[in-house]
C-alpha cells in the first residue's frame, strides 16, 4: 500500500519493483507512486526498502 501523502514521487520504488507493478501518477503538480494490479504483488518489499520516506508498506 502506498501512503500518497508521504510519497514524494522520487520513483525509487518503481525502479526496485521486479514485477513492474508500480508506476508514478501525476496529480496536478505532484507525483506519487501507484500500484497497478495489487493481486500480482508478491510482497517482496523491495519497493519499501528502496523508499527513502517509508511511504510503502505491505497490507
N, CA, C and O atoms as a GROMACS GRO file, in nm:
protein
  236
    1UNK      N    1   0.084  -0.117   0.000
    1UNK     CA    2   0.000   0.000   0.000
    1UNK      C    3   0.089   0.125   0.000
    1UNK      O    4   0.191   0.129   0.069
    2UNK      N    5   0.051   0.223  -0.076
    2UNK     CA    6   0.128   0.347  -0.088
    2UNK      C    7   0.058   0.457  -0.009
    2UNK      O    8  -0.061   0.483  -0.027
    3UNK      N    9   0.133   0.522   0.078
    3UNK     CA   10   0.083   0.638   0.150
    3UNK      C   11   0.110   0.759   0.060
    3UNK      O   12   0.221   0.812   0.057
    4UNK      N   13   0.008   0.803  -0.014
    4UNK     CA   14   0.026   0.907  -0.114
    4UNK      C   15   0.057   1.044  -0.052
    4UNK      O   16   0.112   1.130  -0.120
    5UNK      N   17   0.025   1.064   0.073
    5UNK     CA   18   0.059   1.189   0.140
    5UNK      C   19   0.209   1.194   0.168
    5UNK      O   20   0.272   1.299   0.153
    6UNK      N   21   0.265   1.082   0.207
    6UNK     CA   22   0.407   1.075   0.240
    6UNK      C   23   0.496   1.061   0.116
    6UNK      O   24   0.610   1.106   0.116
    7UNK      N   25   0.444   1.001   0.010
    7UNK     CA   26   0.521   0.974  -0.112
    7UNK      C   27   0.566   1.104  -0.178
    7UNK      O   28   0.486   1.197  -0.194
    8UNK      N   29   0.693   1.110  -0.218
    8UNK     CA   30   0.747   1.229  -0.284
    8UNK      C   31   0.756   1.213  -0.435
    8UNK      O   32   0.790   1.309  -0.505
    9UNK      N   33   0.726   1.095  -0.486
    9UNK     CA   34   0.731   1.072  -0.630
    9UNK      C   35   0.871   1.058  -0.686
    9UNK      O   36   0.894   1.089  -0.803
   10UNK      N   37   0.964   1.013  -0.605
   10UNK     CA   38   1.105   1.003  -0.649
   10UNK      C   39   1.125   0.891  -0.752
   10UNK      O   40   1.217   0.898  -0.833
   11UNK      N   41   1.041   0.787  -0.749
   11UNK     CA   42   1.048   0.678  -0.845
   11UNK      C   43   1.140   0.563  -0.807
   11UNK      O   44   1.155   0.469  -0.884
   12UNK      N   45   1.202   0.569  -0.690
   12UNK     CA   46   1.291   0.461  -0.649
   12UNK      C   47   1.216   0.329  -0.631
   12UNK      O   48   1.271   0.223  -0.662
   13UNK      N   49   1.094   0.333  -0.582
   13UNK     CA   50   1.014   0.212  -0.564
   13UNK      C   51   0.978   0.151  -0.700
   13UNK      O   52   0.976   0.029  -0.715
   14UNK      N   53   0.950   0.236  -0.796
   14UNK     CA   54   0.916   0.190  -0.932
   14UNK      C   55   1.033   0.113  -0.991
   14UNK      O   56   1.016   0.008  -1.051
   15UNK      N   57   1.153   0.168  -0.974
   15UNK     CA   58   1.273   0.103  -1.026
   15UNK      C   59   1.304  -0.027  -0.952
   15UNK      O   60   1.359  -0.119  -1.012
   16UNK      N   61   1.269  -0.035  -0.823
   16UNK     CA   62   1.301  -0.153  -0.742
   16UNK      C   63   1.203  -0.268  -0.762
   16UNK      O   64   1.235  -0.383  -0.729
   17UNK      N   65   1.085  -0.240  -0.814
   17UNK     CA   66   0.982  -0.345  -0.828
   17UNK      C   67   1.017  -0.438  -0.944
   17UNK      O   68   1.010  -0.399  -1.061
   18UNK      N   69   1.054  -0.561  -0.910
   18UNK     CA   70   1.089  -0.660  -1.012
   18UNK      C   71   0.971  -0.704  -1.096
   18UNK      O   72   0.988  -0.747  -1.210
   19UNK      N   73   0.851  -0.695  -1.040
   19UNK     CA   74   0.730  -0.735  -1.112
   19UNK      C   75   0.674  -0.622  -1.198
   19UNK      O   76   0.578  -0.642  -1.273
   20UNK      N   77   0.733  -0.504  -1.187
   20UNK     CA   78   0.691  -0.385  -1.264
   20UNK      C   79   0.543  -0.352  -1.241
   20UNK      O   80   0.469  -0.326  -1.336
   21UNK      N   81   0.501  -0.354  -1.116
   21UNK     CA   82   0.362  -0.325  -1.082
   21UNK      C   83   0.339  -0.181  -1.039
   21UNK      O   84   0.225  -0.135  -1.036
   22UNK      N   85   0.447  -0.110  -1.006
   22UNK     CA   86   0.435   0.028  -0.961
   22UNK      C   87   0.458   0.125  -1.076
   22UNK      O   88   0.536   0.098  -1.168
   23UNK      N   89   0.390   0.237  -1.069
   23UNK     CA   90   0.411   0.344  -1.166
   23UNK      C   91   0.395   0.476  -1.093
   23UNK      O   92   0.344   0.481  -0.981
   24UNK      N   93   0.439   0.583  -1.156
   24UNK     CA   94   0.421   0.716  -1.100
   24UNK      C   95   0.299   0.781  -1.164
   24UNK      O   96   0.286   0.784  -1.286
   25UNK      N   97   0.211   0.831  -1.080
   25UNK     CA   98   0.092   0.901  -1.126
   25UNK      C   99   0.111   1.051  -1.100
   25UNK      O  100   0.184   1.090  -1.010
   26UNK      N  101   0.046   1.131  -1.180
   26UNK     CA  102   0.056   1.276  -1.167
   26UNK      C  103  -0.080   1.331  -1.124
   26UNK      O  104  -0.184   1.296  -1.179
   27UNK      N  105  -0.076   1.418  -1.022
   27UNK     CA  106  -0.197   1.485  -0.974
   27UNK      C  107  -0.164   1.633  -0.963
   27UNK      O  108  -0.108   1.678  -0.862
   28UNK      N  109  -0.198   1.707  -1.064
   28UNK     CA  110  -0.161   1.849  -1.068
   28UNK      C  111  -0.011   1.864  -1.086
   28UNK      O  112   0.044   1.821  -1.187
   29UNK      N  113   0.055   1.924  -0.988
   29UNK     CA  114   0.199   1.941  -0.993
   29UNK      C  115   0.271   1.838  -0.906
   29UNK      O  116   0.391   1.852  -0.880
   30UNK      N  117   0.200   1.737  -0.862
   30UNK     CA  118   0.256   1.640  -0.768
   30UNK      C  119   0.258   1.501  -0.829
   30UNK      O  120   0.165   1.462  -0.900
   31UNK      N  121   0.364   1.425  -0.801
   31UNK     CA  122   0.373   1.284  -0.842
   31UNK      C  123   0.366   1.196  -0.720
   31UNK      O  124   0.405   1.237  -0.611
   32UNK      N  125   0.315   1.076  -0.738
   32UNK     CA  126   0.314   0.976  -0.631
   32UNK      C  127   0.308   0.837  -0.693
   32UNK      O  128   0.262   0.819  -0.806
   33UNK      N  129   0.356   0.740  -0.618
   33UNK     CA  130   0.358   0.601  -0.666
   33UNK      C  131   0.218   0.541  -0.657
   33UNK      O  132   0.139   0.575  -0.569
   34UNK      N  133   0.189   0.452  -0.749
   34UNK     CA  134   0.060   0.384  -0.754
   34UNK      C  135   0.085   0.240  -0.793
   34UNK      O  136   0.160   0.213  -0.887
   35UNK      N  137   0.023   0.146  -0.722
   35UNK     CA  138   0.038   0.004  -0.758
   35UNK      C  139  -0.071  -0.032  -0.858
   35UNK      O  140  -0.188   0.004  -0.840
   36UNK      N  141  -0.032  -0.104  -0.963
   36UNK     CA  142  -0.125  -0.140  -1.068
   36UNK      C  143  -0.220  -0.251  -1.026
   36UNK      O  144  -0.333  -0.223  -0.984
   37UNK      N  145  -0.178  -0.373  -1.036
   37UNK     CA  146  -0.262  -0.488  -1.003
   37UNK      C  147  -0.210  -0.546  -0.872
   37UNK      O  148  -0.114  -0.624  -0.873
   38UNK      N  149  -0.271  -0.509  -0.762
   38UNK     CA  150  -0.219  -0.549  -0.631
   38UNK      C  151  -0.224  -0.700  -0.609
   38UNK      O  152  -0.149  -0.752  -0.526
   39UNK      N  153  -0.309  -0.771  -0.678
   39UNK     CA  154  -0.317  -0.917  -0.664
   39UNK      C  155  -0.189  -0.985  -0.712
   39UNK      O  156  -0.154  -1.093  -0.664
   40UNK      N  157  -0.118  -0.922  -0.807
   40UNK     CA  158   0.004  -0.981  -0.861
   40UNK      C  159   0.127  -0.950  -0.776
   40UNK      O  160   0.234  -1.006  -0.800
   41UNK      N  161   0.112  -0.861  -0.677
   41UNK     CA  162   0.224  -0.824  -0.591
   41UNK      C  163   0.266  -0.944  -0.506
   41UNK      O  164   0.183  -1.009  -0.443
   42UNK      N  165   0.396  -0.972  -0.505
   42UNK     CA  166   0.450  -1.088  -0.432
   42UNK      C  167   0.488  -1.053  -0.288
   42UNK      O  168   0.533  -1.140  -0.213
   43UNK      N  169   0.470  -0.928  -0.250
   43UNK     CA  170   0.502  -0.880  -0.114
   43UNK      C  171   0.649  -0.902  -0.079
   43UNK      O  172   0.682  -0.937   0.034
   44UNK      N  173   0.736  -0.882  -0.177
   44UNK     CA  174   0.880  -0.898  -0.154
   44UNK      C  175   0.938  -0.780  -0.077
   44UNK      O  176   1.045  -0.791  -0.016
   45UNK      N  177   0.868  -0.667  -0.079
   45UNK     CA  178   0.904  -0.544  -0.008
   45UNK      C  179   1.031  -0.476  -0.059
   45UNK      O  180   1.091  -0.396   0.013
   46UNK      N  181   1.073  -0.508  -0.181
   46UNK     CA  182   1.187  -0.438  -0.241
   46UNK      C  183   1.153  -0.291  -0.259
   46UNK      O  184   1.240  -0.205  -0.245
   47UNK      N  185   1.029  -0.262  -0.291
   47UNK     CA  186   0.986  -0.123  -0.308
   47UNK      C  187   0.993  -0.047  -0.175
   47UNK      O  188   1.038   0.067  -0.172
   48UNK      N  189   0.950  -0.110  -0.068
   48UNK     CA  190   0.954  -0.048   0.064
   48UNK      C  191   1.097  -0.023   0.110
   48UNK      O  192   1.126   0.079   0.172
   49UNK      N  193   1.186  -0.115   0.079
   49UNK     CA  194   1.326  -0.098   0.116
   49UNK      C  195   1.391   0.016   0.037
   49UNK      O  196   1.482   0.082   0.089
   50UNK      N  197   1.346   0.040  -0.085
   50UNK     CA  198   1.402   0.146  -0.168
   50UNK      C  199   1.347   0.284  -0.136
   50UNK      O  200   1.405   0.385  -0.175
   51UNK      N  201   1.236   0.289  -0.066
   51UNK     CA  202   1.168   0.417  -0.039
   51UNK      C  203   1.239   0.495   0.072
   51UNK      O  204   1.249   0.446   0.185
   52UNK      N  205   1.288   0.616   0.041
   52UNK     CA  206   1.360   0.694   0.143
   52UNK      C  207   1.269   0.759   0.247
   52UNK      O  208   1.317   0.802   0.352
   53UNK      N  209   1.138   0.766   0.220
   53UNK     CA  210   1.046   0.831   0.314
   53UNK      C  211   0.947   0.732   0.377
   53UNK      O  212   0.852   0.773   0.445
   54UNK      N  213   0.968   0.604   0.354
   54UNK     CA  214   0.883   0.498   0.410
   54UNK      C  215   0.735   0.517   0.378
   54UNK      O  216   0.650   0.511   0.467
   55UNK      N  217   0.706   0.539   0.251
   55UNK     CA  218   0.570   0.560   0.207
   55UNK      C  219   0.501   0.431   0.163
   55UNK      O  220   0.383   0.434   0.128
   56UNK      N  221   0.573   0.318   0.165
   56UNK     CA  222   0.514   0.192   0.123
   56UNK      C  223   0.516   0.091   0.237
   56UNK      O  224   0.607   0.088   0.319
   57UNK      N  225   0.411   0.010   0.238
   57UNK     CA  226   0.405  -0.098   0.337
   57UNK      C  227   0.319  -0.212   0.279
   57UNK      O  228   0.238  -0.191   0.190
   58UNK      N  229   0.340  -0.330   0.332
   58UNK     CA  230   0.265  -0.448   0.285
   58UNK      C  231   0.134  -0.457   0.362
   58UNK      O  232   0.133  -0.473   0.484
   59UNK      N  233   0.024  -0.446   0.291
   59UNK     CA  234  -0.110  -0.460   0.352
   59UNK      C  235  -0.193  -0.553   0.268
   59UNK      O  236  -0.308  -0.579   0.301
   0.00000   0.00000   0.00000
